[in-house]
Amino acid sequence: MARLLVLSVEAARLWAIEADASATEVLVRHALRIDRPNEVDPEDVRAMGRWVRSSLREAGAGARRTLLVLPRGSVVLKRLSFPGGSAGEDELPGMVRLQMARQLTMPIESAVVDYVPVESGKEEGAPTEVLAAAAPKESVDRAIAIAKAAGLRVAGVGLRGSGLAALLADYAADAGGPVLGVGLGGRSLEIGVVEAGRLAFSRGVELRGSSGGMDDAFAHSIAVEVKRTWMSARGGSLATEISAVGVLGSGDTARRIADACAELLEIPARAVPLPPSVRLPDALGDRERLMAAPLVGLLVARAKKREVIDFAQPRQEPDRSEGPRRALLLTVLGLILSAGGGWTWANMKLDDLKGRVDRARQAEEQQREAYGLHLRQEATLEHLHKRQSLGIDWIAHLDYLTSALPARDKALVGAIDGSLSEGVQFDRNGKSIVGGKWTALQRARFRLQAAVSSREVANELRGVLVSGDIYELENRGADSGPKVDVDLFTEMREPRVSIPEDVKTDKADTEAAGGGES
C-alpha cells in the first residue's frame, strides 16, 4: 500500500488526510484541520510552507507524496460538447483549450486547462462531452511552491469534486441516472453532478451562516444551495434529469441534510456512507467525517485509476511537429549518406572511436578515484593498527625493576615514577603514499631514586639495570655518595629478559640471613 497525503491549504486553515491506499482499501491514518496562526503571513510562500511542515510533523503525519486540492472558487468549470466525429483523441485537448479561451475572462496563456470525459456517445455521430476546468497558473504554481517549501513531493493537483464523484459512483449507478452529490467541508459546501461514475458538473458554495451546530434551519440552508445547483445544471448543458441526491456521510448531520433536500427538491435523497473499503480513525466525530470525505475520495479515485482533473499533469496535444521533423532528418541523412559515401562513414566511425576514448578515460578516472580511496582506507587502517600497538606494561617494568634491587639492608627505594611519549608517523615513498609505511614510536622514562649502603652497591645496581639491554641509563646529577638517582629509557612494551640468576641468589641469601632486618 502506498502512503499518500491529501492537502488543501486555504488562507485561513489547512486540511490534510494521510492514508495508506491501494486498489482495494484506503486506511486513513490522520485527518487534520488546523487554523493558520495570525503570525503566519498567507502571502509568504516560504512561511506557509514552514507552517504546513511543522503542523504535519506535530500531528505525526510523515508521508511526502502529496495530492494538492485547489479551492473551488479559483477554478472555472465548463461542460463542453463537440459534434460527433469532430474531435479525435489527439485533437480533443486543443479543441477544449480553444473553447475555454472563448469563455474565460483571463488570458488562456495564464491558465492551466484540463478536462475529463463525461459521456462519449457510443453511436456513430454522437457528440463528445467533457467537463473542462481552468485554474489560474499563478494559483497552481503557488500551491505547488507551498508544498515544496514544506518538503513534500507533489503527485497531483485536483479538486474536491473529483473525490465526491469517486465516492458516489456506485450510488449513481444504483439510482439509474445522474445524482446530485453533497459534501460538507467546514464553512464550504461541495455540490456536484455525478453521471456515469464521473463528475459532470460542480459548484462550490461558501456557507455564510453559522455551522457550529447542526439544526433544521442550517440543514434547510444547505438544501437551498443544492436546489440552486440543480437548477443551474438543468438550465445549462446538462440535458438529463437528476435522479436523486446523495449526501456523503452516515451520521445524524448527513441524514438531516438529506431529509431537507428530499423535502425541498421532491426527489429521493439519502445519506450515503463511505464504502467499507475506507476506514477512518475511530476518534473522528460526525462532522469531521463529513469534512474529510471528499479528500478521502481523491485517494479512492487515484487508487482505482479513475480519470480526474489534474492541473499538475494536464492533458496536452501531441507534438505534431515531431513526425515531420523526424522525416526531414531522415531525408537529410539519406542525402548525406548518398553524397558523402565513404567520407561520411569514416567520420561516423571516427566519432564512434572518439566516444570510446572518452568512455575509457571516464572509466580510468573512476578507477583512479576508487584506487585512491582504497589507498586512503588502507593507510587509515594501518595507522589504527600501529596506534593500537603502542603502550607500556607498567606492571611488568615495575616488577623487573624491583627484582633488580639489592636486599633491603643494602638499598632502600625512595621513589619510582614513569612517563611515556608516543606517536605514529608516516614515511612516504618519495612524493607518493604508495609504498609508504607507518612507524609506531614510543619511549618510556623511569626515574629510580634509592638510598644505598655504599658506593659499590650503587655501581652494582646500575650494572644490573643496563645488563639486559632493556634500558638506557642516565645519571641525574653528580655520581657521588651512597645514593642512586637515574633515568631509565626504553622502547620495549615489557621486559623480555629476567634478572641474572647470580643477582637473585645474592639477594635471596642476604634476606634469608636476616640481613633485611635493621
Residue, then its C-alpha position, 0 to 999 in steps of 0.5 A: m500500500a502506498r502512503l499518500l497525503v491529501l492537502s488543501v491549504e486555504a488562507a485561513r486553515l489547512w486540511a490534510i488526510e494521510a492514508d495508506a491506499s491501494a486498489t482495494e482499501v484506503l486506511v486513513r491514518h490522520a485527518l487534520r484541520i488546523d487554523r493558520p496562526n495570525e503570525v503566519d503571513p498567507e502571502d509568504v510562500r516560504a512561511m506557509g510552507r514552514w507552517v504546513r511542515s511543522s503542523l504535519r510533523e506535530a500531528g505525526a503525519g510523515a508521508r511526502r507524496t502529496l495530492l494538492v486540492l485547489p479551492r473551488g472558487s479559483v477554478v472555472l468549470k465548463r461542460l463542453s460538447f463537440p459534434g460527433g466525429s469532430a474531435g479525435e483523441d489527439e485533437l480533443p485537448g486543443m479543441v477544449r483549450l480553444q473553447m475555454a479561451r472563448q469563455l474565460t475572462m483571463p488570458i488562456e496563456s495564464a491558465v492551466v486547462d484540463y478536462v475529463p470525459v463525461e459521456s462519449g456517445k457510443e453511436e456513430g455521430a454522437p457528440t463528445e462531452v467533457l467537463a473542462a476546468a481552468a485554474p489560474k497558473e499563478s494559483v497552481d504554481r503557488a500551491i505547488a511552491i507551498a508544498k515544496a517549501a514544506g518538503l513534500r513531493v507533489a503527485g497531483v493537483g485536483l479538486r474536491g469534486s473529483g473525490l465526491a464523484a469517486l465516492l458516489a459512483d456506485y450510488a449513481a449507478d444504483a439510482g439509474g441516472p445522474v445524482l446530485g452529490v453533497g459534501l460538507g467541508g467546514r464553512s464550504l459546501e461541495i455540490g456536484v453532478v455525478e453521471a456515469g461514475r464521473l463528475a459532470f458538473s460542480r459548484g462550490v458554495e461558501l456557507r455564510g451562516s453559522s455551522g457550529g451546530m447542526d439544526d433544521a434551519f442550517a440543514h434547510s440552508i444547505a438544501v437551498e444551495v443544492k436546489r440552486t445547483w440543480m437548477s443551474a445544471r438543468g438550465g445549462s448543458l446538462a440535458t438529463e434529469i437528476s435522479a436523486v441526491g446523495v449526501l456523503g456521510s452516515g451520521d445524524t448531520a448527513r441524514r438531516i441534510a438529506d431529509a431537507c433536500a428530499e423535502l425541498l427538491e421532491i426527489p429521493a435523497r439519502a445519506v450515503p456512507l463511505p464504502p467499507s473499503v475506507r476506514l477512518p480513525d475511530a476518534l473522528g466525530d460526525r462532522e469531521r467525517l463529513m469534512a474529510a470525505p471528499l479528500v478521502g475520495l481523491l485517494v479512492a479515485r487515484a487508487k482505482k485509476r479513475e480519470v480526474i482533473d489534474f492541473a499538475q499533469p494536464r492533458q496536452e496535444p501531441d507534438r505534431s511537429e515531431g513526425p515531420r521533423r523526424a522525416l526531414l532528418l531522415t531525408v537529410l541523412g539519406l542525402i548525406l549518406s548518398a553524397g558523402g559515401g565513404w567520407t561520411w562513414a569514416n567520420m561516423k566511425l571516427d566519432d564512434l572511436k572518439g566516444r570510446v576514448d572518452r568512455a575509457r578515460q571516464a572509466e580510468e578516472q573512476q578507477r583512479e578515484a576508487y584506487g585512491l580511496h582504497l589507498r586512503q582506507e588502507a593507510t587509515l587502517e594501518h595507522l589504527h593498527k600501529r596506534q593500537s600497538l603502542g603502550i607500556d606494561w607498567i606492571a611488568h617494568l615495575d616488577y623487573l625493576t624491583s627484582a633488580l634491587p639489592a636486599r633491603d639492608k643494602a638499598l632502600v627505594g625512595a621513589i619510582d615514577g614513569s612517563l611515556s611519549e608516543g606517536v605514529q608517523f608516516d614515511r612516504n615513498g618519495k612524493s607518493i603514499v604508495g609504498g609508504k609505511w607507518t612507524a609506531l614510536q614510543r619511549a618510556r622514562f623511569r626515574l629510580q631514586a634509592a638510598v644505598s649502603s655504599r658506593e659499590v652497591a650503587n655501581e652494582l645496581r646500575g650494572v644490573l639495570v643496563s645488563g639486559d639491554i632493556y634500558e638506557l641509563e642516565n645519571r641525574g646529577a653528580d655520581s657521588g655518595p651512597k645514593v642512586d638517582v637515574d633515568l631509565f629509557t626504553e622502547m620495549r612494551e615489557p621486559r623480555v629478559s629476567i634478572p641474572e640468576d647470580v643477582k637473585t641468589d645474592k639477594a635471596d641469601t642476604e634476606a634469608a640471613g636476616g640481613g633485611e632486618s635493621 
